[in-house]
Amino acid sequence: MKGSNDLDEDKSSVPHPLGTQQSNQMYDVVTNTMAMNAGRNPVKSNATNCGKVNSVHSQPSLFSLSGANNRAREMEYPATKAYIKAMAAKALWHLAKGNSPICRSITETRALLCFAVLLEKGAEEVQYNSAMALMEITAVAEEDAELRRSAFKPNSPACKAMVDQLLRVIEKADSQLLVPCIKSIGNLARTFKATETRMISPLVKLLDEREAEVSREACIALTKFACSANYIHLDHSKAIISAGGVKHLVQLVYFGEQIVQSCALILLSYIAMHVPDSKELAQAKVLTVLEWASKQAILMQVEDVERLLPEAKGKLEHHQSRGSRGYH
């Protein structure tokens, strides 16, 4: 992401924020988080750079062998380091699921920046566990406004680095990390400013993906940008149109697999509700699509479709009838 912060100095990769102690520091985050989850006093962090973990009385390391020297010696071996990183990320993934206090504890450290680095440079298992951890943390933040505002500030270097890496995976679109990264971006939809639209185009491209699951998750993520609950839904809806999303959605409603059809129809309905005067909608004959969909019993059984489709259809009919009378 362009900007003046230190993370932009090396455009080829995310700078390593943790020096040689990354595994130790991820370990400290895990042990403190586990202590919090168990209602114990957190362990005092030995890290100098990995955030503001609570410092109280130290407890014995859960993974220590025979003191600091042995621990440091173990960290010298790449396979051991990769294993510890993978297990640390996996532990945070499972601890974070559905737990606001735990997610707040994690994000108050530099764990988000750690995850950004691991997504870019980690071994395969480390990358996957990091992506899953971010998916769970952002899912909690989606429902917790306080956590969302404190941990995912648009100008935060850690948040920017994390979003950069999520988008890198989405743009590459060829790994097992794709679905959790799509979900993470969707979960953060309400944190982006109206002027920040760079995440829209990569998601729109995934609507044309051969794998139904990927297209479905892209629809769901984009819906979180375009839905009425998003304060800047109008800007996001226009960005989806500008990125060519309408033609893909029309194809998915008509010809997509069943798990994709309803998601595409919901997103198309929101766009029609918010930008009914769009020339692109008229050219793509979206009103005809909505009329066809309203006659499909299997689609109308979906609660959101039943709720949104009549309003979207009505707004398009109103604007297009005005257009046919020469008002614009």
C-alpha positions in Angstrom: 0.0 0.0 0.0 1.3 3.4 -0.9 2.1 5.8 1.8 4.8 7.4 3.9 5.2 4.7 6.6 8.3 2.6 7.0 6.6 -0.5 5.5 6.6 1.1 2.1 10.4 1.4 1.9 10.8 -2.1 0.6 8.1 -2.7 -2.0 9.1 -6.2 -2.8 8.3 -7.6 0.6 7.0 -6.9 4.1 9.9 -5.9 6.4 10.6 -8.3 9.1 9.5 -6.6 12.4 10.9 -9.2 14.7 14.6 -9.8 14.0 15.8 -13.2 15.0 13.3 -13.7 17.8 10.1 -14.2 15.8 9.5 -17.7 16.9 10.2 -16.8 20.6 7.8 -13.9 20.3 5.0 -15.8 18.6 5.5 -18.4 21.5 5.1 -15.6 24.0 1.9 -14.4 22.4 0.5 -18.0 22.5 1.5 -18.6 26.2 0.1 -15.3 27.3 -3.1 -15.9 25.4 -3.5 -19.4 26.7 -2.9 -18.1 30.2 -5.6 -15.6 29.7 -8.0 -18.2 28.3 -7.4 -20.4 31.4 -7.9 -17.5 33.8 -4.2 -17.5 34.9 -1.8 -14.6 35.2 -0.1 -14.0 31.8 3.5 -14.9 31.3 6.0 -12.1 31.2 7.1 -11.6 27.6 10.8 -12.0 26.9 10.5 -10.2 23.5 11.7 -6.7 23.0 9.8 -6.0 19.9 6.6 -8.1 19.7 4.1 -5.8 21.4 2.7 -4.9 24.8 1.9 -8.3 26.3 0.9 -7.9 30.0 3.9 -8.2 32.3 3.3 -9.8 35.6 4.9 -12.8 37.4 6.6 -15.2 35.1 5.4 -18.8 34.9 7.4 -21.8 33.5 7.4 -22.1 29.7 5.0 -24.7 28.4 7.5 -25.7 25.8 10.9 -25.1 27.4 13.4 -27.9 27.4 16.1 -27.2 30.0 16.5 -23.4 30.1 17.1 -20.5 27.8 20.2 -21.9 26.3 18.5 -25.1 25.1 15.6 -23.1 23.8 17.8 -20.8 21.9 19.8 -23.8 20.5 16.6 -25.5 19.3 15.6 -22.3 17.5 18.7 -22.5 15.4 17.3 -25.4 13.3 15.0 -24.3 10.5 12.7 -27.3 10.7 12.2 -26.7 14.4 11.6 -23.0 13.9 9.1 -23.7 11.2 7.3 -26.2 13.4 7.1 -23.8 16.3 5.8 -21.0 14.1 3.2 -23.4 12.6 2.0 -24.6 16.0 2.0 -21.1 17.5 -0.2 -19.8 14.6 -2.5 -22.9 14.9 -2.9 -22.3 18.6 -3.8 -18.6 18.0 -6.2 -19.6 15.3 -8.2 -21.9 17.6 -7.9 -19.6 20.6 -9.3 -16.6 18.6 -12.4 -18.3 17.3 -15.5 -16.5 18.5 -13.6 -14.9 21.5 -13.4 -11.1 21.7 -11.2 -10.9 24.8 -8.7 -13.3 23.3 -8.7 -11.5 19.9 -8.2 -8.2 21.7 -5.2 -9.7 23.6 -3.7 -11.0 20.4 -4.1 -7.7 18.5 -2.7 -5.6 21.3 0.7 -7.3 20.6 2.3 -7.1 17.2 0.7 -10.4 16.2 -1.0 -8.8 13.1 2.4 -7.8 11.8 3.8 -11.2 12.6 1.0 -12.8 10.6 1.7 -10.5 7.7 5.3 -11.6 7.6 4.4 -15.3 8.0 1.8 -15.1 5.2 4.6 -13.8 2.9 7.6 -15.8 4.0 6.5 -18.7 6.1 6.5 -22.4 5.2 3.3 -23.8 3.7 1.7 -24.9 7.0 2.8 -21.7 8.7 1.1 -19.7 6.0 -2.1 -21.7 6.2 -2.4 -21.5 10.0 -1.7 -17.8 9.9 -4.4 -17.2 7.3 -6.9 -19.2 9.4 -5.9 -17.2 12.5 -6.5 -13.9 10.6 -9.8 -15.2 9.3 -11.0 -15.9 12.9 -9.7 -12.7 14.3 -11.4 -10.6 11.6 -14.6 -12.6 11.9 -14.7 -11.6 15.6 -13.9 -8.0 14.7 -16.7 -7.9 12.2 -19.2 -8.3 15.1 -17.2 -6.3 17.7 -17.1 -2.6 16.8 -14.7 -1.8 19.6 -12.2 -4.4 18.5 -12.6 -3.4 14.9 -11.9 0.3 15.6 -8.9 -0.4 17.9 -7.2 -3.2 16.0 -7.9 -2.4 12.4 -7.4 1.3 12.0 -7.0 2.2 8.3 -3.7 4.0 9.0 -2.1 1.4 11.2 1.1 0.0 9.7 0.3 -3.5 11.0 -3.2 -3.4 9.5 -1.8 -2.1 6.2 0.8 -4.8 6.0 -1.8 -7.4 6.8 -4.2 -6.2 4.1 -1.3 -6.0 1.6 -0.6 -9.7 2.2 -4.2 -10.7 2.1 -4.6 -9.0 -1.3 -1.4 -10.5 -2.6 -2.9 -13.9 -2.0 -6.2 -12.9 -3.5 -4.6 -11.5 -6.6 -2.4 -14.6 -7.0 -5.6 -16.7 -6.7 -3.9 -20.1 -6.8 -3.3 -21.4 -3.3 -5.1 -23.0 -0.4 -4.9 -19.7 1.4 -7.4 -18.1 -1.0 -10.7 -18.7 0.7 -9.6 -17.7 4.3 -8.0 -14.5 2.8 -11.2 -13.7 0.9 -13.2 -14.1 4.1 -10.8 -11.9 6.0 -11.1 -9.0 3.5 -14.8 -9.4 3.6 -14.9 -9.4 7.4 -13.0 -6.0 7.3 -15.3 -4.4 4.8 -16.5 -1.8 7.2 -13.0 -0.6 8.0 -12.1 0.6 4.6 -12.6 4.2 3.5 -14.6 5.2 0.4 -11.4 6.2 -1.4 -9.8 2.8 -0.7 -11.2 0.5 -3.5 -8.2 -1.6 -4.4 -9.6 -4.7 -2.8 -12.8 -4.6 -5.0 -11.2 -5.4 -8.4 -9.4 -8.6 -7.3 -12.6 -9.8 -5.6 -14.6 -9.1 -8.8 -12.2 -11.1 -10.9 -12.8 -14.1 -8.6 -16.5 -14.0 -9.6 -15.3 -15.5 -12.9 -13.5 -18.3 -11.0 -14.1 -21.9 -12.1 -14.3 -23.2 -8.5 -17.8 -22.6 -7.2 -16.6 -22.2 -3.6 -14.2 -19.4 -4.6 -16.9 -17.5 -6.6 -19.3 -17.9 -3.7 -16.9 -16.5 -1.1 -16.1 -13.6 -3.5 -19.8 -12.8 -3.7 -20.2 -13.0 0.0 -17.2 -10.7 0.6 -18.4 -8.2 -2.0 -21.9 -8.2 -0.4 -20.3 -7.0 2.8 -19.0 -4.0 1.0 -22.3 -3.3 -0.9 -24.9 -4.2 1.7 -27.0 -1.5 3.3 -25.3 -2.1 6.7 -22.1 -0.7 5.3 -22.1 3.0 5.7 -20.4 3.7 2.3 -22.3 1.0 0.4 -23.0 3.5 -2.5 -19.3 4.0 -3.2 -18.5 0.3 -3.0 -21.5 -0.6 -5.2 -20.2 1.9 -7.8 -16.7 0.4 -7.5 -18.1 -3.1 -8.1 -19.9 -1.8 -11.2 -16.8 -0.1 -12.5 -14.7 -3.2 -12.0 -17.1 -5.1 -14.3 -18.9 -7.0 -11.6 -22.4 -6.8 -13.1 -21.7 -9.0 -16.1 -20.2 -11.7 -13.9 -23.1 -11.6 -11.5 -25.6 -11.9 -14.3 -23.8 -15.1 -15.6 -23.7 -16.5 -12.1 -27.4 -15.9 -11.4 -28.4 -17.6 -14.7 -25.8 -20.3 -15.0 -23.9 -20.6 -11.7 -24.1 -23.6 -9.4 -26.8 -23.5 -6.8 -24.5 -22.6 -4.0 -23.4 -19.5 -6.0 -26.7 -18.4 -7.5 -28.4 -17.0 -4.4 -25.2 -15.2 -3.3 -24.8 -13.6 -6.7 -28.5 -12.6 -6.7 -28.3 -11.0 -3.3 -25.2 -8.9 -4.3 -26.9 -8.0 -7.6 -30.0 -6.9 -5.7 -28.0 -4.6 -3.4 -26.3 -3.0 -6.3 -29.6 -2.5 -8.1 -31.1 -0.9 -4.9 -28.2 1.5 -4.4 -27.4 2.4 -8.0 -30.7 1.9 -10.0 -29.8 4.6 -12.5 -26.6 2.8 -13.6 -26.2 2.5 -17.4 -24.3 -0.7 -16.9 -27.3 -2.3 -15.1 -29.6 -1.3 -17.9 -27.2 -2.6 -20.6 -26.8 -5.9 -18.8 -30.6 -6.2 -18.6 -30.5 -6.7 -14.8 -34.2 -6.0 -14.5 -34.8 -9.0 -16.8 -32.5 -11.1 -14.6 -34.4 -10.1 -11.5 -37.8 -10.8 -13.1 -36.5 -14.2 -14.1 -35.1 -14.9 -10.6 -38.4 -13.9 -9.0 -40.1 -16.8 -10.8 -37.5 -19.4 -9.5 -39.0 -21.1 -6.5 -35.7 -22.4 -5.2 -34.1 -18.9 -5.2 -37.1 -17.3 -3.6 -36.9 -19.7 -0.7 -33.7 -17.9 0.4 -34.7 -15.3 3.1 -32.4 -12.5 1.9 -33.5 -13.0 -1.7 -37.2 -12.9 -0.7 -36.5 -9.7 1.3 -34.3 -7.8 -1.2 -35.5 -8.8 -4.7 -38.9 -7.0 -4.7 -37.3 -3.7 -3.6 -34.4 -4.0 -6.1 -36.8 -4.9 -8.9 -39.1 -2.0 -8.0 -36.3 0.6 -8.0 -35.0 -0.6 -11.4 -38.5 -0.5 -12.9 -39.0 3.0 -11.6 -35.8 4.4 -13.0 -35.9 2.6 -16.3 -39.5 3.7 -16.9 -38.5 7.3 -16.3 -35.6 6.8 -18.7 -38.0 5.4 -21.4 -40.1 8.6 -21.0 -37.0 10.7 -21.7 -36.3 12.1 -18.3 -32.6 11.2 -18.5 
